[in-house]
Amino acid sequence: MKKILALLLALVMVFALCACGQQAAPAPADKPAEAAPAPADKPAEAAPAAAAGTLKIWVAEAIVDFTKDQVAKFVEAHPEYAGYEVTVEPVGEGDAASNMLTDVEAGADIFGFPQDQLARLVAADALIELSEENAALVAAENDAGSVAAATMAGTVYAFPLTSDNGYFMYYDKSVISDPSNLEAIIADCEKAGKSFYFDLRSGWYQPAFFFGAGCTLTYDTDDAGAFTKCNIDYASENGVGAMKALIALAKSPAFVNGSSVSNATNAAAIIDGTWDADAAKEMFGENYACAKLPTVKINGVDTQLGGFGGFKLLGVKPQTDEAKLAFCDDLAAYLASGEVQLARYNVVFWGPSNIAAKADPAVQADEALSALGQQLAFTVPQGQYPGEYWSLAEALGDDIIGGKYNDADDAALLAALQTFQDTCIGYAG
């Protein structure tokens, strides 16, 4: 009997052990089943931070490759934006503005444009205003002219990229003894039998005299970009003084109408821009020199010539996706930073607007940019002007060069300027 009970007990223990083994067996399989979702869950949680999507940038063809490299550098430093596919397309500043105005939705998310298109782009809802933080950064780090160019009605709408579109004077330092005074320059040219080039017929160069004298000529536009008002005071004592100075210049045998070094011959001085620096260096050789525009006597006072200043800006299109907007803002701020402006100068010689970049020894050593930088302090950002204005300014220049006003008294000059002023006003509204 004891043997039977022992056998039965042994059998019970075997069955119990088997039962325990059957219950424990799933455990190793259960752990991977429970742990498996964890690695998959982490990327799923990180995906919203990456905010995968597309972003399109339009820049001038000359800086497409440069911009691609800078975008890659930025994304590498900011992996939270690595989910975006960024394309950089060659669209010049003027075309970019026109394309955005035609179809904002199809346009680029970040795009370069000239400052004279700012008002139209704002009116078309093609630009989002900068955050308070970025606006403060723009104001603190860029020169005053470029900040003004990026601002409308007290609101900053774009990041300044350059401060390099304007005009100054290239000259032959073996001929010109005093580049700071127009009367002295003309005297040196006449004595040497050399020419002084200035585009008196151009509505872009011509205002150098009127603006220098303290005159104003700007236009206001409405939300649709239509001209609503002309702010002009050419028909004034200051305007008459500027007109007399232009007439005196045109009378000089040294005067030649023009603004292109490549088309100039026998020149000792020429009012031109940075785009002709290489041609000017070749023409003047070891006597190559640059200076801001000179002073000229207007109403008996030595007056600094002014004119228009031009700036390249970088804008961001309004976005419905807040994550994408954050990427656009951060990337645009980086592309317009002093670090990148200086790098861009070293590649394509675009003149920086960033104060620190402008102070770099390489930029300071650039004589053309240095002269332009000095001149831009006396200019106003070029805004929008009706197409008819440019033709009207050309006609005024033709009359001056043709001698129509050589013997005119102040009353006759004031009448001519009043006609010019009334015509400009008539282009608005």
C-alpha positions as CSV (number, residue, x, y, z in Angstrom):
1,M,0.0,0.0,0.0
2,K,2.8,2.4,0.9
3,K,4.5,1.6,-2.4
4,I,1.3,2.5,-4.3
5,L,0.9,5.7,-2.4
6,A,4.5,6.7,-3.1
7,L,4.0,6.0,-6.8
8,L,0.8,8.0,-6.8
9,L,2.6,10.9,-5.1
10,A,5.4,10.8,-7.6
11,L,3.0,10.9,-10.5
12,V,1.2,14.0,-9.0
13,M,4.5,15.8,-8.6
14,V,5.4,15.1,-12.2
15,F,2.1,16.4,-13.5
16,A,2.4,19.5,-11.3
17,L,5.9,20.2,-12.7
18,C,4.6,19.7,-16.2
19,A,1.7,22.1,-15.5
20,C,4.1,24.7,-14.1
21,G,6.3,24.4,-17.2
22,Q,3.3,24.8,-19.5
23,Q,2.3,28.1,-17.7
24,A,5.8,29.5,-17.7
25,A,6.6,28.8,-21.3
26,P,4.8,31.8,-22.8
27,A,6.6,34.2,-20.5
28,P,9.8,34.6,-22.7
29,A,7.5,35.1,-25.8
30,D,5.3,37.6,-23.9
31,K,8.2,40.0,-23.1
32,P,9.2,40.7,-26.7
33,A,5.5,41.1,-27.5
34,E,5.2,43.7,-24.8
35,A,8.5,45.4,-25.6
36,A,8.2,45.4,-29.4
37,P,6.1,48.5,-29.6
38,A,8.5,50.6,-27.6
39,P,11.1,51.2,-30.4
40,A,8.3,51.9,-32.9
41,D,6.6,54.3,-30.5
42,K,9.6,56.6,-30.0
43,P,9.9,57.6,-33.7
44,A,6.2,58.0,-33.8
45,E,6.4,60.5,-31.0
46,A,9.4,62.3,-32.6
47,A,7.7,62.7,-36.0
48,P,5.6,65.8,-35.1
49,A,8.8,67.6,-34.0
50,A,10.4,67.0,-37.4
51,A,7.2,68.2,-39.1
52,A,8.1,66.5,-42.4
53,G,7.2,68.5,-45.4
54,T,8.6,70.6,-48.3
55,L,10.1,74.1,-48.4
56,K,10.9,76.1,-51.5
57,I,13.5,78.9,-51.7
58,W,14.0,81.4,-54.6
59,V,17.4,83.2,-54.9
60,A,19.4,84.7,-57.7
61,E,21.2,82.1,-59.9
62,A,24.6,83.3,-58.7
63,I,24.0,82.1,-55.1
64,V,21.9,78.9,-55.7
65,D,24.8,76.5,-54.9
66,F,25.9,78.7,-52.0
67,T,22.4,78.7,-50.5
68,K,22.1,74.9,-50.9
69,D,25.3,74.5,-48.9
70,Q,24.1,76.9,-46.2
71,V,20.7,75.2,-45.9
72,A,22.5,71.8,-45.4
73,K,24.7,73.4,-42.8
74,F,21.7,74.8,-40.9
75,V,19.7,71.6,-41.0
76,E,22.7,69.6,-39.7
77,A,22.9,72.0,-36.7
78,H,19.1,71.8,-36.2
79,P,18.0,68.1,-36.6
80,E,14.5,69.0,-35.6
81,Y,14.0,70.3,-39.1
82,A,15.6,67.3,-40.8
83,G,12.3,65.9,-42.0
84,Y,11.9,68.7,-44.6
85,E,12.7,68.4,-48.2
86,V,14.2,71.8,-49.2
87,T,14.6,72.9,-52.8
88,V,16.5,76.0,-53.9
89,E,15.5,77.4,-57.3
90,P,17.2,80.1,-59.4
91,V,14.8,83.0,-59.6
92,G,16.2,86.5,-59.7
93,E,14.9,89.1,-57.2
94,G,12.8,91.1,-59.7
95,D,11.2,88.0,-61.1
96,A,10.7,86.5,-57.7
97,A,8.6,89.6,-56.7
98,S,6.6,89.5,-59.9
99,N,5.9,85.8,-59.5
100,M,4.8,86.1,-55.9
101,L,2.5,89.0,-56.8
102,T,1.0,86.8,-59.6
103,D,0.4,83.7,-57.5
104,V,1.3,83.8,-53.8
105,E,0.2,80.2,-53.1
106,A,2.4,78.8,-55.8
107,G,5.3,81.0,-54.9
108,A,8.4,80.2,-52.7
109,D,8.2,80.0,-49.0
110,I,11.4,82.0,-48.7
111,F,12.5,84.4,-51.4
112,G,14.8,87.3,-52.2
113,F,13.5,90.5,-53.6
114,P,14.5,94.2,-54.2
115,Q,13.4,96.7,-51.6
116,D,11.2,98.7,-54.0
117,Q,8.8,95.8,-54.1
118,L,8.1,95.7,-50.4
119,A,4.9,97.6,-50.4
120,R,3.4,95.6,-53.2
121,L,4.3,92.3,-51.6
122,V,2.8,93.3,-48.3
123,A,-0.4,94.4,-50.0
124,A,-0.6,91.1,-51.8
125,D,-0.2,89.2,-48.5
126,A,3.0,87.6,-49.8
127,L,5.0,88.6,-46.7
128,I,4.6,87.8,-43.1
129,E,5.8,90.4,-40.6
130,L,8.8,89.4,-38.6
131,S,8.4,88.4,-35.0
132,E,9.3,90.9,-32.3
133,E,12.5,89.0,-31.6
134,N,13.6,88.9,-35.3
135,A,12.6,92.5,-35.9
136,A,14.8,93.6,-33.0
137,L,17.6,91.5,-34.3
138,V,17.3,93.1,-37.7
139,A,17.4,96.6,-36.2
140,A,20.3,95.9,-34.0
141,E,22.6,94.1,-36.5
142,N,22.1,95.9,-39.8
143,D,22.8,99.3,-41.1
144,A,20.1,101.9,-40.9
145,G,19.4,102.1,-44.7
146,S,18.7,98.4,-45.0
147,V,16.5,98.4,-41.9
148,A,14.5,101.2,-43.3
149,A,14.2,99.3,-46.6
150,A,12.8,96.3,-44.8
151,T,10.3,98.4,-42.8
152,M,6.9,99.7,-43.8
153,A,4.6,101.8,-41.5
154,G,6.8,100.8,-38.5
155,T,6.6,97.1,-39.2
156,V,9.6,95.0,-40.3
157,Y,8.6,92.6,-43.0
158,A,11.9,91.2,-44.3
159,F,15.5,90.3,-43.4
160,P,18.1,92.6,-45.0
161,L,20.5,90.6,-47.2
162,T,22.7,93.3,-48.8
163,S,23.5,97.0,-48.7
164,D,25.2,97.3,-52.1
165,N,22.9,98.8,-54.7
166,G,23.6,102.4,-55.3
167,Y,26.1,104.7,-56.9
168,F,29.3,106.4,-56.0
169,M,32.4,107.7,-57.9
170,Y,35.2,105.8,-59.6
171,Y,38.1,108.1,-60.5
172,D,41.7,108.4,-61.7
173,K,43.7,109.6,-58.8
174,S,46.5,110.8,-61.1
175,V,44.0,113.4,-62.4
176,I,41.5,114.1,-59.6
177,S,43.2,115.9,-56.7
178,D,40.1,116.4,-54.6
179,P,37.4,113.8,-55.0
180,S,35.2,115.4,-52.3
181,N,34.1,118.5,-54.4
182,L,32.4,118.5,-57.7
183,E,33.6,121.9,-58.8
184,A,37.2,120.8,-58.1
185,I,36.7,117.5,-60.0
186,I,35.3,119.3,-63.0
187,A,38.2,121.7,-63.0
188,D,40.7,118.9,-62.9
189,C,39.0,117.1,-65.7
190,E,38.8,120.2,-67.9
191,K,42.5,120.9,-67.2
192,A,43.6,117.4,-68.2
193,G,41.2,117.2,-71.2
194,K,39.4,114.3,-69.5
195,S,35.7,113.5,-69.1
196,F,33.4,113.3,-66.1
197,Y,30.5,110.8,-66.6
198,F,27.1,111.3,-65.0
199,D,23.8,110.0,-66.2
200,L,21.8,113.2,-66.0
201,R,19.0,111.7,-68.1
202,S,18.3,108.9,-65.7
203,G,15.5,109.1,-63.1
204,W,17.7,107.0,-60.8
205,Y,20.9,109.2,-61.0
206,Q,19.3,112.6,-61.5
207,P,17.7,112.8,-58.0
208,A,21.2,112.9,-56.5
209,F,21.1,116.6,-57.0
210,F,17.5,117.2,-55.9
211,F,17.7,114.9,-52.9
212,G,21.0,116.4,-51.9
213,A,19.4,119.8,-51.9
214,G,16.7,118.5,-49.6
215,C,13.9,117.8,-52.1
216,T,11.5,114.9,-51.9
217,L,10.0,112.7,-54.5
218,T,8.2,109.6,-53.3
219,Y,4.9,107.8,-54.0
220,D,2.3,106.3,-51.7
221,T,0.4,103.2,-52.8
222,D,-2.8,101.5,-51.6
223,D,-3.3,97.8,-50.7
224,A,-3.6,96.9,-54.3
225,G,-0.3,98.6,-55.2
226,A,-2.0,101.5,-57.0
227,F,-0.3,105.0,-56.7
228,T,-2.5,107.2,-54.4
229,K,-0.2,110.2,-53.7
230,C,3.0,111.8,-54.9
231,N,5.1,113.5,-52.2
232,I,7.2,116.0,-54.1
233,D,8.6,119.5,-53.6
234,Y,10.8,120.0,-56.6
235,A,9.1,123.3,-57.3
236,S,10.9,125.2,-54.5
237,E,14.0,127.2,-53.7
238,N,15.9,124.0,-53.1
239,G,14.7,122.5,-56.4
240,V,15.8,125.6,-58.3
241,G,19.2,125.4,-56.7
242,A,19.6,121.7,-57.7
243,M,18.5,122.6,-61.2
244,K,21.1,125.3,-61.5
245,A,23.8,122.8,-60.4
246,L,22.7,120.3,-63.0
247,I,22.7,123.0,-65.7
248,A,26.3,124.1,-64.7
249,L,27.4,120.5,-64.9
250,A,25.9,120.0,-68.3
251,K,27.6,123.2,-69.6
252,S,31.1,121.8,-68.8
253,P,33.1,120.5,-71.7
254,A,34.2,117.7,-69.5
255,F,30.7,116.4,-69.0
256,V,29.5,113.3,-70.7
257,N,26.1,111.7,-70.1
258,G,26.5,108.1,-69.1
259,S,27.0,105.7,-66.2
260,S,28.7,102.6,-67.6
261,V,32.5,102.2,-67.2
262,S,32.5,99.7,-70.1
263,N,31.2,102.4,-72.5
264,A,33.4,105.2,-71.2
265,T,36.4,106.6,-73.0
266,N,38.9,109.2,-71.8
267,A,37.3,109.3,-68.4
268,A,38.8,110.7,-65.2
269,A,35.7,110.1,-63.1
270,I,32.4,108.3,-63.5
271,I,29.4,107.9,-61.3
272,D,28.6,104.1,-61.4
273,G,27.9,101.1,-59.1
274,T,29.7,98.1,-57.7
275,W,28.7,96.0,-60.7
276,D,31.4,97.8,-62.7
277,A,34.2,97.6,-60.2
278,D,36.3,95.1,-62.3
279,A,35.9,97.2,-65.4
280,A,36.9,100.4,-63.5
281,K,40.0,98.7,-62.1
282,E,41.0,97.7,-65.6
283,M,40.3,101.1,-67.0
284,F,42.2,103.1,-64.4
285,G,44.9,100.6,-63.6
286,E,47.2,101.6,-60.8
287,N,45.4,105.0,-60.5
288,Y,42.1,103.3,-59.7
289,A,40.3,104.9,-56.7
290,C,36.7,105.2,-55.3
291,A,34.9,107.8,-53.3
292,K,31.4,108.7,-52.2
293,L,29.6,111.3,-54.3
294,P,31.1,114.8,-54.0
295,T,29.6,118.0,-52.6
296,V,28.3,120.7,-55.0
297,K,27.4,124.3,-54.4
298,I,23.6,124.7,-54.2
299,N,22.3,128.1,-53.3
300,G,25.8,129.1,-52.2
301,V,26.3,126.2,-49.8
302,D,28.5,123.1,-50.3
303,T,25.9,120.3,-50.3
304,Q,26.4,116.6,-50.2
305,L,24.9,114.8,-53.2
306,G,22.3,112.2,-52.3
307,G,20.3,109.8,-54.4
308,F,18.7,106.4,-54.2
309,G,20.0,103.4,-52.2
310,G,19.1,99.8,-53.1
311,F,19.0,96.7,-50.9
312,K,18.3,93.0,-51.4
313,L,15.8,91.6,-48.9
314,L,14.8,88.1,-47.9
315,G,11.1,87.5,-47.2
316,V,9.0,84.7,-45.7
317,K,5.5,83.8,-47.1
318,P,2.6,83.4,-44.7
319,Q,2.2,79.8,-43.6
320,T,-0.8,77.9,-42.2
321,D,1.5,75.3,-40.6
322,E,3.0,76.7,-37.5
323,A,5.9,74.2,-37.5
324,K,6.8,75.0,-41.0
325,L,6.6,78.7,-40.2
326,A,9.0,78.2,-37.4
327,F,11.4,76.5,-39.8
328,C,11.0,79.3,-42.4
329,D,11.7,82.0,-39.9
330,D,14.7,80.3,-38.4
331,L,16.2,79.4,-41.7
332,A,15.6,82.9,-43.2
333,A,17.2,84.5,-40.1
334,Y,20.2,82.3,-40.5
335,L,20.6,83.0,-44.3
336,A,20.5,86.7,-43.5
337,S,22.8,86.5,-40.6
338,G,26.2,88.3,-40.4
339,E,28.0,85.0,-40.6
340,V,26.3,84.0,-43.9
341,Q,26.4,87.5,-45.3
342,L,30.2,87.5,-44.9
343,A,30.4,84.1,-46.4
344,R,28.3,85.2,-49.4
345,Y,30.5,88.2,-49.9
346,N,33.6,85.9,-50.1
347,V,31.9,83.9,-52.8
348,V,30.0,86.4,-55.0
349,F,31.0,89.8,-53.4
350,W,27.6,90.9,-52.4
351,G,28.0,93.8,-50.1
352,P,26.7,93.0,-46.5
353,S,24.1,95.0,-44.6
354,N,25.1,93.4,-41.4
355,I,27.3,95.8,-39.3
356,A,29.7,93.2,-38.1
357,A,30.1,91.7,-41.6
358,K,30.7,95.2,-43.0
359,A,33.5,95.7,-40.5
360,D,35.4,92.6,-41.6
361,P,38.9,93.4,-43.0
362,A,38.1,91.8,-46.4
363,V,35.0,94.0,-46.9
364,Q,36.7,97.1,-45.6
365,A,39.5,96.5,-48.1
366,D,37.0,96.5,-50.9
367,E,37.3,100.1,-52.1
368,A,34.1,100.1,-54.1
369,L,31.9,98.7,-51.3
370,S,33.6,101.1,-48.8
371,A,32.8,104.1,-51.0
372,L,29.2,102.9,-51.6
373,G,28.8,102.3,-47.8
374,Q,29.7,106.0,-47.2
375,Q,27.3,107.2,-49.9
376,L,24.4,105.1,-48.7
377,A,24.3,107.2,-45.5
378,F,23.1,110.1,-47.7
379,T,20.5,108.2,-49.7
380,V,16.9,107.0,-49.4
381,P,15.7,103.5,-50.2
382,Q,14.2,103.5,-53.7
383,G,10.4,102.9,-53.5
384,Q,7.9,102.3,-56.3
385,Y,7.6,104.8,-59.1
386,P,5.2,104.9,-62.0
387,G,6.6,104.0,-65.3
388,E,5.9,107.4,-66.7
389,Y,8.2,109.0,-64.1
390,W,11.3,107.5,-65.7
391,S,10.3,108.9,-69.0
392,L,9.6,112.3,-67.5
393,A,12.9,112.5,-65.8
394,E,14.6,111.5,-69.0
395,A,12.9,114.4,-70.8
396,L,14.0,116.8,-68.1
397,G,17.6,115.6,-68.5
398,D,17.4,116.0,-72.3
399,D,16.2,119.6,-71.9
400,I,19.1,120.4,-69.5
401,I,21.7,118.8,-71.7
402,G,20.2,120.4,-74.8
403,G,20.7,123.8,-73.2
404,K,17.0,124.7,-73.0
405,Y,17.5,126.4,-69.5
406,N,21.0,127.8,-69.9
407,D,19.7,131.4,-69.9
408,A,16.6,130.8,-67.7
409,D,16.2,132.9,-64.6
410,D,14.9,131.6,-61.3
411,A,11.3,132.3,-62.2
412,A,11.5,130.3,-65.4
413,L,13.3,127.4,-63.7
414,L,10.6,127.4,-60.9
415,A,7.9,127.3,-63.6
416,A,9.6,124.3,-65.3
417,L,9.9,122.5,-62.0
418,Q,6.3,123.2,-61.2
419,T,5.3,121.6,-64.5
420,F,7.5,118.6,-63.7
421,Q,6.0,118.4,-60.2
422,D,2.4,118.7,-61.3
423,T,3.0,115.9,-63.9
424,C,4.4,113.6,-61.2
425,I,1.4,114.3,-59.0
426,G,-0.9,113.5,-61.9
427,Y,0.5,110.0,-62.1
428,A,-1.1,109.2,-58.7
429,G,-4.8,108.8,-58.0
